[in-house]
């Protein structure tokens, strides 16, 4: 009987899992108490989305709209008070999502070099120099670069450089939001990324990982508009077209290769055609959609134009736009930036995502997978965390975390 009861309970839990949608009272809003607009935005969001005002945590983070916070500042000014709040009697076990508001730093700097590793670092650099000289001698002697010996030496050099980078703290900077998703983990390795344990997990399966979203952009009015446009779209529905920009690259079946991502974009176009009533327009060449070519844009996903936004879109209220590229969310608050995220926000997109530094291609959610979660009725932040591969890394999600563009009964 006990086994039967447990099995029935498990079945009920799994069957009910889609019903565990993010609720307003499960969001903790992080604002900058030194920036009046940040606190104002937090209050505005709570009023619009029925988030309790007590769920605002306003922290002194500086009077300027600084993009970057040092690693020490991050630990003292953000991590410590947020952990204290989350472990308090009132909030323990109740918060699933953090929402960072305009005025909260966007990037956290790299950690310091590891202590007590000076001798090892010196040895690694000396060994690196010896291996480099060996490689130079081989190349000067006429040994082909494709020879096994040369490949082994280059592999050794790469390994040595990786160990040096780990000690010195290279690639330990991150997006503040992505780092905050692991605020309950205590100490963890700060080098490159950590796996996102919420990926494809049902809600509440992982109790430490938090979802994190951001209300930010080039101006307070634009940021407030992200809330208003999401609410409007939920009431009126999305009416317009989807524009998908692939590049005609053959799928080589290698995960996260350029062929794989390109195929995912084509699969996304097919999915929209079969699962929704939204008309789809595709660009399947190396070109991008031209200026003015995308009227009434509901959804946009494509690549690859680095640091050069093409104003092809007339975004309607509720539009979601994702452009896969490096550094797409740099200069997020600059109204004159040509980076994709700030430019799309200025042009009227309601939700987007991008990288605050070099992310590498494999860190992006697969386009088809991310939008499939939205079509299944999940809210923006749930769709993102069910499909993004890594935390403690470079991507940021911008928009109303509760925005549910394809809400189901």
ZADOKOL-966633 format. One record per residue (C-alpha): x, y, z. Coordinates in steps of 0.1 Angstrom, whole numbers. Layout:
<sites>
<site><X>X</X><Y>Y</Y><Z>Z</Z></site>
...
</sites>
This chain:
<sites>
<site><X>0</X><Y>0</Y><Z>0</Z></site>
<site><X>29</X><Y>24</Y><Z>8</Z></site>
<site><X>45</X><Y>18</Y><Z>-26</Z></site>
<site><X>12</X><Y>23</Y><Z>-43</Z></site>
<site><X>6</X><Y>56</Y><Z>-24</Z></site>
<site><X>41</X><Y>68</Y><Z>-34</Z></site>
<site><X>35</X><Y>59</Y><Z>-71</Z></site>
<site><X>1</X><Y>77</Y><Z>-71</Z></site>
<site><X>17</X><Y>107</Y><Z>-55</Z></site>
<site><X>45</X><Y>108</Y><Z>-81</Z></site>
<site><X>20</X><Y>105</Y><Z>-110</Z></site>
<site><X>-1</X><Y>133</Y><Z>-96</Z></site>
<site><X>31</X><Y>155</Y><Z>-92</Z></site>
<site><X>43</X><Y>149</Y><Z>-128</Z></site>
<site><X>8</X><Y>153</Y><Z>-142</Z></site>
<site><X>3</X><Y>185</Y><Z>-124</Z></site>
<site><X>38</X><Y>199</Y><Z>-132</Z></site>
<site><X>27</X><Y>222</Y><Z>-161</Z></site>
<site><X>3</X><Y>239</Y><Z>-136</Z></site>
<site><X>32</X><Y>250</Y><Z>-114</Z></site>
<site><X>36</X><Y>282</Y><Z>-133</Z></site>
<site><X>55</X><Y>311</Y><Z>-118</Z></site>
<site><X>34</X><Y>332</Y><Z>-96</Z></site>
<site><X>38</X><Y>369</Y><Z>-88</Z></site>
<site><X>45</X><Y>363</Y><Z>-51</Z></site>
<site><X>74</X><Y>341</Y><Z>-61</Z></site>
<site><X>94</X><Y>370</Y><Z>-76</Z></site>
<site><X>119</X><Y>390</Y><Z>-57</Z></site>
<site><X>125</X><Y>424</Y><Z>-74</Z></site>
<site><X>161</X><Y>437</Y><Z>-70</Z></site>
<site><X>164</X><Y>475</Y><Z>-73</Z></site>
<site><X>191</X><Y>501</Y><Z>-68</Z></site>
<site><X>181</X><Y>523</Y><Z>-38</Z></site>
<site><X>206</X><Y>550</Y><Z>-49</Z></site>
<site><X>188</X><Y>555</Y><Z>-83</Z></site>
<site><X>152</X><Y>568</Y><Z>-79</Z></site>
<site><X>142</X><Y>555</Y><Z>-113</Z></site>
<site><X>152</X><Y>520</Y><Z>-103</Z></site>
<site><X>129</X><Y>520</Y><Z>-72</Z></site>
<site><X>102</X><Y>536</Y><Z>-92</Z></site>
<site><X>103</X><Y>509</Y><Z>-118</Z></site>
<site><X>103</X><Y>481</Y><Z>-92</Z></site>
<site><X>71</X><Y>497</Y><Z>-77</Z></site>
<site><X>56</X><Y>501</Y><Z>-111</Z></site>
<site><X>61</X><Y>464</Y><Z>-119</Z></site>
<site><X>47</X><Y>452</Y><Z>-86</Z></site>
<site><X>16</X><Y>473</Y><Z>-91</Z></site>
<site><X>10</X><Y>461</Y><Z>-126</Z></site>
<site><X>17</X><Y>424</Y><Z>-119</Z></site>
<site><X>3</X><Y>421</Y><Z>-84</Z></site>
<site><X>37</X><Y>414</Y><Z>-69</Z></site>
<site><X>37</X><Y>422</Y><Z>-31</Z></site>
<site><X>55</X><Y>454</Y><Z>-24</Z></site>
<site><X>74</X><Y>436</Y><Z>3</Z></site>
<site><X>90</X><Y>416</Y><Z>-24</Z></site>
<site><X>111</X><Y>446</Y><Z>-34</Z></site>
<site><X>147</X><Y>445</Y><Z>-22</Z></site>
<site><X>163</X><Y>479</Y><Z>-27</Z></site>
<site><X>201</X><Y>478</Y><Z>-23</Z></site>
<site><X>226</X><Y>507</Y><Z>-23</Z></site>
<site><X>245</X><Y>500</Y><Z>-56</Z></site>
<site><X>257</X><Y>535</Y><Z>-65</Z></site>
<site><X>242</X><Y>567</Y><Z>-78</Z></site>
<site><X>254</X><Y>562</Y><Z>-114</Z></site>
<site><X>240</X><Y>538</Y><Z>-140</Z></site>
<site><X>271</X><Y>516</Y><Z>-139</Z></site>
<site><X>271</X><Y>486</Y><Z>-162</Z></site>
<site><X>297</X><Y>467</Y><Z>-142</Z></site>
<site><X>303</X><Y>458</Y><Z>-106</Z></site>
<site><X>335</X><Y>443</Y><Z>-92</Z></site>
<site><X>336</X><Y>408</Y><Z>-80</Z></site>
<site><X>341</X><Y>419</Y><Z>-44</Z></site>
<site><X>313</X><Y>445</Y><Z>-48</Z></site>
<site><X>290</X><Y>418</Y><Z>-62</Z></site>
<site><X>296</X><Y>395</Y><Z>-32</Z></site>
<site><X>291</X><Y>422</Y><Z>-6</Z></site>
<site><X>265</X><Y>445</Y><Z>-22</Z></site>
<site><X>243</X><Y>419</Y><Z>-40</Z></site>
<site><X>250</X><Y>383</Y><Z>-29</Z></site>
<site><X>251</X><Y>388</Y><Z>9</Z></site>
<site><X>218</X><Y>408</Y><Z>12</Z></site>
<site><X>200</X><Y>387</Y><Z>-13</Z></site>
<site><X>209</X><Y>355</Y><Z>4</Z></site>
<site><X>199</X><Y>370</Y><Z>38</Z></site>
<site><X>165</X><Y>379</Y><Z>23</Z></site>
<site><X>160</X><Y>345</Y><Z>7</Z></site>
<site><X>169</X><Y>326</Y><Z>39</Z></site>
<site><X>146</X><Y>348</Y><Z>61</Z></site>
<site><X>116</X><Y>333</Y><Z>77</Z></site>
<site><X>93</X><Y>353</Y><Z>54</Z></site>
<site><X>109</X><Y>342</Y><Z>21</Z></site>
<site><X>126</X><Y>309</Y><Z>27</Z></site>
<site><X>117</X><Y>284</Y><Z>0</Z></site>
<site><X>91</X><Y>308</Y><Z>-16</Z></site>
<site><X>111</X><Y>327</Y><Z>-42</Z></site>
<site><X>117</X><Y>311</Y><Z>-76</Z></site>
<site><X>127</X><Y>342</Y><Z>-97</Z></site>
<site><X>148</X><Y>373</Y><Z>-92</Z></site>
<site><X>140</X><Y>403</Y><Z>-113</Z></site>
<site><X>167</X><Y>429</Y><Z>-116</Z></site>
<site><X>156</X><Y>464</Y><Z>-124</Z></site>
<site><X>170</X><Y>493</Y><Z>-144</Z></site>
<site><X>199</X><Y>507</Y><Z>-123</Z></site>
<site><X>213</X><Y>473</Y><Z>-111</Z></site>
<site><X>247</X><Y>466</Y><Z>-127</Z></site>
<site><X>246</X><Y>443</Y><Z>-157</Z></site>
<site><X>281</X><Y>427</Y><Z>-156</Z></site>
<site><X>302</X><Y>414</Y><Z>-128</Z></site>
<site><X>340</X><Y>416</Y><Z>-132</Z></site>
<site><X>365</X><Y>387</Y><Z>-131</Z></site>
<site><X>377</X><Y>371</Y><Z>-99</Z></site>
<site><X>411</X><Y>377</Y><Z>-85</Z></site>
<site><X>440</X><Y>353</Y><Z>-94</Z></site>
<site><X>439</X><Y>322</Y><Z>-71</Z></site>
<site><X>459</X><Y>326</Y><Z>-39</Z></site>
<site><X>489</X><Y>304</Y><Z>-33</Z></site>
<site><X>493</X><Y>295</Y><Z>-70</Z></site>
<site><X>522</X><Y>318</Y><Z>-79</Z></site>
<site><X>548</X><Y>290</Y><Z>-80</Z></site>
<site><X>525</X><Y>268</Y><Z>-101</Z></site>
<site><X>517</X><Y>297</Y><Z>-124</Z></site>
<site><X>554</X><Y>303</Y><Z>-129</Z></site>
<site><X>561</X><Y>267</Y><Z>-137</Z></site>
<site><X>532</X><Y>266</Y><Z>-162</Z></site>
<site><X>545</X><Y>296</Y><Z>-180</Z></site>
<site><X>580</X><Y>282</Y><Z>-181</Z></site>
<site><X>567</X><Y>250</Y><Z>-195</Z></site>
<site><X>546</X><Y>269</Y><Z>-220</Z></site>
<site><X>577</X><Y>287</Y><Z>-233</Z></site>
<site><X>596</X><Y>254</Y><Z>-237</Z></site>
<site><X>568</X><Y>238</Y><Z>-256</Z></site>
<site><X>565</X><Y>269</Y><Z>-279</Z></site>
<site><X>602</X><Y>267</Y><Z>-287</Z></site>
<site><X>598</X><Y>230</Y><Z>-296</Z></site>
<site><X>569</X><Y>239</Y><Z>-319</Z></site>
<site><X>590</X><Y>266</Y><Z>-336</Z></site>
<site><X>618</X><Y>242</Y><Z>-342</Z></site>
<site><X>595</X><Y>217</Y><Z>-358</Z></site>
<site><X>580</X><Y>243</Y><Z>-380</Z></site>
<site><X>614</X><Y>256</Y><Z>-391</Z></site>
<site><X>626</X><Y>221</Y><Z>-399</Z></site>
<site><X>598</X><Y>218</Y><Z>-424</Z></site>
<site><X>576</X><Y>193</Y><Z>-405</Z></site>
<site><X>541</X><Y>197</Y><Z>-418</Z></site>
<site><X>516</X><Y>214</Y><Z>-395</Z></site>
<site><X>493</X><Y>185</Y><Z>-399</Z></site>
<site><X>517</X><Y>160</Y><Z>-385</Z></site>
<site><X>507</X><Y>140</Y><Z>-354</Z></site>
<site><X>536</X><Y>154</Y><Z>-334</Z></site>
<site><X>527</X><Y>190</Y><Z>-343</Z></site>
<site><X>491</X><Y>185</Y><Z>-334</Z></site>
<site><X>500</X><Y>169</Y><Z>-300</Z></site>
<site><X>522</X><Y>199</Y><Z>-292</Z></site>
<site><X>495</X><Y>224</Y><Z>-301</Z></site>
<site><X>471</X><Y>204</Y><Z>-280</Z></site>
<site><X>496</X><Y>206</Y><Z>-251</Z></site>
<site><X>499</X><Y>244</Y><Z>-256</Z></site>
<site><X>461</X><Y>248</Y><Z>-254</Z></site>
<site><X>460</X><Y>227</Y><Z>-222</Z></site>
<site><X>487</X><Y>248</Y><Z>-206</Z></site>
<site><X>470</X><Y>281</Y><Z>-216</Z></site>
<site><X>438</X><Y>268</Y><Z>-201</Z></site>
<site><X>455</X><Y>261</Y><Z>-168</Z></site>
<site><X>471</X><Y>295</Y><Z>-168</Z></site>
<site><X>438</X><Y>312</Y><Z>-175</Z></site>
<site><X>421</X><Y>293</Y><Z>-147</Z></site>
<site><X>447</X><Y>305</Y><Z>-122</Z></site>
<site><X>447</X><Y>341</Y><Z>-134</Z></site>
<site><X>409</X><Y>344</Y><Z>-135</Z></site>
<site><X>404</X><Y>348</Y><Z>-173</Z></site>
<site><X>368</X><Y>342</Y><Z>-184</Z></site>
<site><X>355</X><Y>345</Y><Z>-149</Z></site>
<site><X>335</X><Y>376</Y><Z>-155</Z></site>
<site><X>297</X><Y>371</Y><Z>-162</Z></site>
<site><X>263</X><Y>387</Y><Z>-165</Z></site>
<site><X>251</X><Y>397</Y><Z>-130</Z></site>
<site><X>218</X><Y>379</Y><Z>-137</Z></site>
<site><X>233</X><Y>347</Y><Z>-148</Z></site>
<site><X>255</X><Y>347</Y><Z>-117</Z></site>
<site><X>226</X><Y>354</Y><Z>-95</Z></site>
<site><X>208</X><Y>323</Y><Z>-107</Z></site>
<site><X>233</X><Y>304</Y><Z>-85</Z></site>
<site><X>231</X><Y>327</Y><Z>-55</Z></site>
<site><X>220</X><Y>299</Y><Z>-32</Z></site>
<site><X>248</X><Y>275</Y><Z>-42</Z></site>
<site><X>274</X><Y>290</Y><Z>-19</Z></site>
<site><X>310</X><Y>285</Y><Z>-33</Z></site>
<site><X>313</X><Y>272</Y><Z>-68</Z></site>
<site><X>340</X><Y>272</Y><Z>-94</Z></site>
<site><X>343</X><Y>306</Y><Z>-111</Z></site>
<site><X>358</X><Y>298</Y><Z>-145</Z></site>
<site><X>337</X><Y>300</Y><Z>-176</Z></site>
<site><X>302</X><Y>285</Y><Z>-170</Z></site>
<site><X>282</X><Y>261</Y><Z>-148</Z></site>
<site><X>254</X><Y>238</Y><Z>-161</Z></site>
<site><X>219</X><Y>252</Y><Z>-158</Z></site>
<site><X>202</X><Y>226</Y><Z>-136</Z></site>
<site><X>167</X><Y>239</Y><Z>-145</Z></site>
<site><X>171</X><Y>229</Y><Z>-182</Z></site>
<site><X>142</X><Y>208</Y><Z>-192</Z></site>
<site><X>133</X><Y>201</Y><Z>-155</Z></site>
<site><X>98</X><Y>205</Y><Z>-142</Z></site>
<site><X>94</X><Y>235</Y><Z>-118</Z></site>
<site><X>106</X><Y>229</Y><Z>-82</Z></site>
<site><X>128</X><Y>199</Y><Z>-93</Z></site>
<site><X>159</X><Y>219</Y><Z>-85</Z></site>
<site><X>155</X><Y>239</Y><Z>-53</Z></site>
<site><X>187</X><Y>259</Y><Z>-55</Z></site>
<site><X>187</X><Y>273</Y><Z>-90</Z></site>
<site><X>168</X><Y>305</Y><Z>-94</Z></site>
<site><X>154</X><Y>320</Y><Z>-126</Z></site>
<site><X>166</X><Y>356</Y><Z>-132</Z></site>
<site><X>152</X><Y>382</Y><Z>-156</Z></site>
<site><X>159</X><Y>419</Y><Z>-162</Z></site>
<site><X>138</X><Y>450</Y><Z>-168</Z></site>
<site><X>164</X><Y>472</Y><Z>-184</Z></site>
<site><X>172</X><Y>491</Y><Z>-216</Z></site>
<site><X>180</X><Y>525</Y><Z>-232</Z></site>
<site><X>157</X><Y>547</Y><Z>-210</Z></site>
<site><X>132</X><Y>543</Y><Z>-182</Z></site>
<site><X>101</X><Y>549</Y><Z>-205</Z></site>
<site><X>113</X><Y>521</Y><Z>-228</Z></site>
<site><X>118</X><Y>498</Y><Z>-199</Z></site>
<site><X>83</X><Y>506</Y><Z>-184</Z></site>
<site><X>70</X><Y>498</Y><Z>-219</Z></site>
<site><X>82</X><Y>463</Y><Z>-216</Z></site>
<site><X>57</X><Y>457</Y><Z>-189</Z></site>
<site><X>28</X><Y>476</Y><Z>-205</Z></site>
<site><X>33</X><Y>459</Y><Z>-239</Z></site>
<site><X>34</X><Y>425</Y><Z>-224</Z></site>
<site><X>1</X><Y>431</Y><Z>-206</Z></site>
<site><X>-15</X><Y>445</Y><Z>-237</Z></site>
<site><X>-4</X><Y>415</Y><Z>-258</Z></site>
<site><X>-18</X><Y>390</Y><Z>-232</Z></site>
<site><X>-52</X><Y>407</Y><Z>-234</Z></site>
<site><X>-54</X><Y>413</Y><Z>-272</Z></site>
<site><X>-33</X><Y>385</Y><Z>-285</Z></site>
<site><X>-4</X><Y>387</Y><Z>-310</Z></site>
<site><X>-14</X><Y>396</Y><Z>-345</Z></site>
<site><X>13</X><Y>398</Y><Z>-371</Z></site>
<site><X>40</X><Y>378</Y><Z>-388</Z></site>
<site><X>71</X><Y>358</Y><Z>-377</Z></site>
<site><X>104</X><Y>365</Y><Z>-395</Z></site>
<site><X>131</X><Y>338</Y><Z>-393</Z></site>
<site><X>165</X><Y>345</Y><Z>-407</Z></site>
<site><X>187</X><Y>314</Y><Z>-413</Z></site>
<site><X>218</X><Y>313</Y><Z>-436</Z></site>
<site><X>213</X><Y>283</Y><Z>-458</Z></site>
<site><X>240</X><Y>263</Y><Z>-439</Z></site>
<site><X>237</X><Y>225</Y><Z>-442</Z></site>
<site><X>231</X><Y>207</Y><Z>-409</Z></site>
<site><X>262</X><Y>186</Y><Z>-400</Z></site>
<site><X>244</X><Y>169</Y><Z>-371</Z></site>
<site><X>270</X><Y>182</Y><Z>-346</Z></site>
<site><X>254</X><Y>198</Y><Z>-315</Z></site>
<site><X>258</X><Y>236</Y><Z>-315</Z></site>
<site><X>277</X><Y>237</Y><Z>-347</Z></site>
<site><X>267</X><Y>266</Y><Z>-371</Z></site>
<site><X>249</X><Y>240</Y><Z>-392</Z></site>
<site><X>230</X><Y>228</Y><Z>-362</Z></site>
<site><X>219</X><Y>263</Y><Z>-352</Z></site>
<site><X>209</X><Y>271</Y><Z>-387</Z></site>
<site><X>188</X><Y>240</Y><Z>-389</Z></site>
<site><X>172</X><Y>249</Y><Z>-356</Z></site>
<site><X>161</X><Y>282</Y><Z>-372</Z></site>
<site><X>145</X><Y>264</Y><Z>-401</Z></site>
<site><X>129</X><Y>239</Y><Z>-378</Z></site>
<site><X>115</X><Y>269</Y><Z>-358</Z></site>
<site><X>99</X><Y>283</Y><Z>-390</Z></site>
<site><X>83</X><Y>249</Y><Z>-397</Z></site>
<site><X>70</X><Y>246</Y><Z>-361</Z></site>
<site><X>54</X><Y>281</Y><Z>-362</Z></site>
<site><X>37</X><Y>272</Y><Z>-395</Z></site>
<site><X>23</X><Y>239</Y><Z>-381</Z></site>
<site><X>15</X><Y>249</Y><Z>-344</Z></site>
<site><X>3</X><Y>285</Y><Z>-347</Z></site>
<site><X>-18</X><Y>307</Y><Z>-370</Z></site>
<site><X>11</X><Y>331</Y><Z>-374</Z></site>
<site><X>23</X><Y>336</Y><Z>-409</Z></site>
<site><X>60</X><Y>330</Y><Z>-414</Z></site>
<site><X>85</X><Y>348</Y><Z>-437</Z></site>
<site><X>119</X><Y>332</Y><Z>-441</Z></site>
<site><X>153</X><Y>346</Y><Z>-452</Z></site>
<site><X>174</X><Y>315</Y><Z>-461</Z></site>
<site><X>205</X><Y>331</Y><Z>-475</Z></site>
<site><X>236</X><Y>348</Y><Z>-461</Z></site>
<site><X>218</X><Y>381</Y><Z>-464</Z></site>
<site><X>197</X><Y>397</Y><Z>-436</Z></site>
<site><X>162</X><Y>411</Y><Z>-438</Z></site>
<site><X>165</X><Y>445</Y><Z>-453</Z></site>
<site><X>153</X><Y>478</Y><Z>-437</Z></site>
<site><X>115</X><Y>480</Y><Z>-437</Z></site>
<site><X>111</X><Y>444</Y><Z>-449</Z></site>
<site><X>94</X><Y>431</Y><Z>-417</Z></site>
<site><X>61</X><Y>449</Y><Z>-410</Z></site>
<site><X>39</X><Y>438</Y><Z>-381</Z></site>
<site><X>67</X><Y>417</Y><Z>-365</Z></site>
<site><X>54</X><Y>393</Y><Z>-338</Z></site>
<site><X>84</X><Y>370</Y><Z>-336</Z></site>
<site><X>120</X><Y>374</Y><Z>-349</Z></site>
<site><X>148</X><Y>350</Y><Z>-346</Z></site>
<site><X>180</X><Y>350</Y><Z>-367</Z></site>
<site><X>217</X><Y>356</Y><Z>-371</Z></site>
<site><X>244</X><Y>368</Y><Z>-378</Z></site>
<site><X>253</X><Y>404</Y><Z>-379</Z></site>
<site><X>279</X><Y>414</Y><Z>-354</Z></site>
<site><X>274</X><Y>448</Y><Z>-336</Z></site>
<site><X>253</X><Y>460</Y><Z>-365</Z></site>
<site><X>215</X><Y>461</Y><Z>-361</Z></site>
<site><X>195</X><Y>462</Y><Z>-392</Z></site>
<site><X>162</X><Y>481</Y><Z>-387</Z></site>
<site><X>140</X><Y>458</Y><Z>-407</Z></site>
<site><X>113</X><Y>454</Y><Z>-381</Z></site>
<site><X>80</X><Y>471</Y><Z>-371</Z></site>
<site><X>76</X><Y>454</Y><Z>-337</Z></site>
<site><X>40</X><Y>451</Y><Z>-325</Z></site>
<site><X>32</X><Y>452</Y><Z>-288</Z></site>
<site><X>43</X><Y>418</Y><Z>-273</Z></site>
<site><X>69</X><Y>411</Y><Z>-300</Z></site>
<site><X>98</X><Y>388</Y><Z>-290</Z></site>
<site><X>130</X><Y>392</Y><Z>-309</Z></site>
<site><X>162</X><Y>371</Y><Z>-306</Z></site>
<site><X>194</X><Y>377</Y><Z>-326</Z></site>
<site><X>222</X><Y>352</Y><Z>-321</Z></site>
<site><X>255</X><Y>369</Y><Z>-320</Z></site>
<site><X>284</X><Y>378</Y><Z>-297</Z></site>
<site><X>280</X><Y>410</Y><Z>-275</Z></site>
<site><X>244</X><Y>416</Y><Z>-285</Z></site>
<site><X>235</X><Y>430</Y><Z>-251</Z></site>
<site><X>266</X><Y>453</Y><Z>-247</Z></site>
<site><X>257</X><Y>490</Y><Z>-243</Z></site>
<site><X>222</X><Y>479</Y><Z>-231</Z></site>
<site><X>213</X><Y>514</Y><Z>-219</Z></site>
<site><X>227</X><Y>534</Y><Z>-248</Z></site>
<site><X>199</X><Y>547</Y><Z>-271</Z></site>
<site><X>224</X><Y>552</Y><Z>-299</Z></site>
<site><X>239</X><Y>517</Y><Z>-298</Z></site>
<site><X>240</X><Y>496</Y><Z>-329</Z></site>
<site><X>241</X><Y>464</Y><Z>-308</Z></site>
<site><X>210</X><Y>442</Y><Z>-314</Z></site>
<site><X>195</X><Y>442</Y><Z>-279</Z></site>
<site><X>194</X><Y>479</Y><Z>-271</Z></site>
<site><X>185</X><Y>487</Y><Z>-307</Z></site>
<site><X>156</X><Y>463</Y><Z>-308</Z></site>
<site><X>144</X><Y>476</Y><Z>-274</Z></site>
<site><X>145</X><Y>511</Y><Z>-287</Z></site>
<site><X>125</X><Y>500</Y><Z>-318</Z></site>
<site><X>98</X><Y>485</Y><Z>-297</Z></site>
<site><X>105</X><Y>448</Y><Z>-290</Z></site>
<site><X>89</X><Y>435</Y><Z>-258</Z></site>
<site><X>113</X><Y>408</Y><Z>-249</Z></site>
<site><X>148</X><Y>398</Y><Z>-261</Z></site>
<site><X>180</X><Y>381</Y><Z>-250</Z></site>
<site><X>217</X><Y>386</Y><Z>-257</Z></site>
<site><X>253</X><Y>383</Y><Z>-245</Z></site>
<site><X>271</X><Y>409</Y><Z>-224</Z></site>
<site><X>305</X><Y>395</Y><Z>-235</Z></site>
<site><X>317</X><Y>367</Y><Z>-258</Z></site>
<site><X>294</X><Y>338</Y><Z>-249</Z></site>
<site><X>304</X><Y>311</Y><Z>-275</Z></site>
<site><X>277</X><Y>296</Y><Z>-297</Z></site>
<site><X>269</X><Y>267</Y><Z>-274</Z></site>
<site><X>256</X><Y>289</Y><Z>-246</Z></site>
<site><X>225</X><Y>301</Y><Z>-265</Z></site>
<site><X>192</X><Y>283</Y><Z>-261</Z></site>
<site><X>183</X><Y>264</Y><Z>-293</Z></site>
<site><X>158</X><Y>286</Y><Z>-312</Z></site>
<site><X>133</X><Y>259</Y><Z>-318</Z></site>
<site><X>134</X><Y>247</Y><Z>-282</Z></site>
<site><X>130</X><Y>282</Y><Z>-267</Z></site>
<site><X>100</X><Y>292</Y><Z>-287</Z></site>
<site><X>85</X><Y>257</Y><Z>-283</Z></site>
<site><X>83</X><Y>264</Y><Z>-246</Z></site>
<site><X>65</X><Y>297</Y><Z>-252</Z></site>
<site><X>40</X><Y>280</Y><Z>-275</Z></site>
<site><X>34</X><Y>254</Y><Z>-248</Z></site>
<site><X>21</X><Y>282</Y><Z>-226</Z></site>
<site><X>51</X><Y>289</Y><Z>-204</Z></site>
<site><X>60</X><Y>324</Y><Z>-193</Z></site>
<site><X>91</X><Y>341</Y><Z>-207</Z></site>
<site><X>115</X><Y>333</Y><Z>-179</Z></site>
<site><X>104</X><Y>297</Y><Z>-176</Z></site>
<site><X>109</X><Y>291</Y><Z>-213</Z></site>
<site><X>144</X><Y>306</Y><Z>-211</Z></site>
<site><X>155</X><Y>286</Y><Z>-181</Z></site>
<site><X>141</X><Y>254</Y><Z>-195</Z></site>
<site><X>163</X><Y>257</Y><Z>-226</Z></site>
<site><X>195</X><Y>277</Y><Z>-217</Z></site>
<site><X>225</X><Y>255</Y><Z>-212</Z></site>
<site><X>245</X><Y>275</Y><Z>-187</Z></site>
<site><X>244</X><Y>297</Y><Z>-156</Z></site>
<site><X>273</X><Y>319</Y><Z>-142</Z></site>
<site><X>280</X><Y>330</Y><Z>-178</Z></site>
<site><X>272</X><Y>358</Y><Z>-203</Z></site>
<site><X>236</X><Y>358</Y><Z>-214</Z></site>
<site><X>209</X><Y>381</Y><Z>-201</Z></site>
<site><X>171</X><Y>378</Y><Z>-206</Z></site>
<site><X>153</X><Y>412</Y><Z>-209</Z></site>
<site><X>115</X><Y>416</Y><Z>-204</Z></site>
<site><X>87</X><Y>408</Y><Z>-181</Z></site>
<site><X>94</X><Y>374</Y><Z>-166</Z></site>
<site><X>57</X><Y>367</Y><Z>-162</Z></site>
<site><X>49</X><Y>375</Y><Z>-198</Z></site>
<site><X>29</X><Y>346</Y><Z>-213</Z></site>
<site><X>23</X><Y>354</Y><Z>-250</Z></site>
<site><X>6</X><Y>320</Y><Z>-257</Z></site>
<site><X>-12</X><Y>313</Y><Z>-225</Z></site>
<site><X>-32</X><Y>281</Y><Z>-225</Z></site>
<site><X>-63</X><Y>273</Y><Z>-203</Z></site>
</sites>
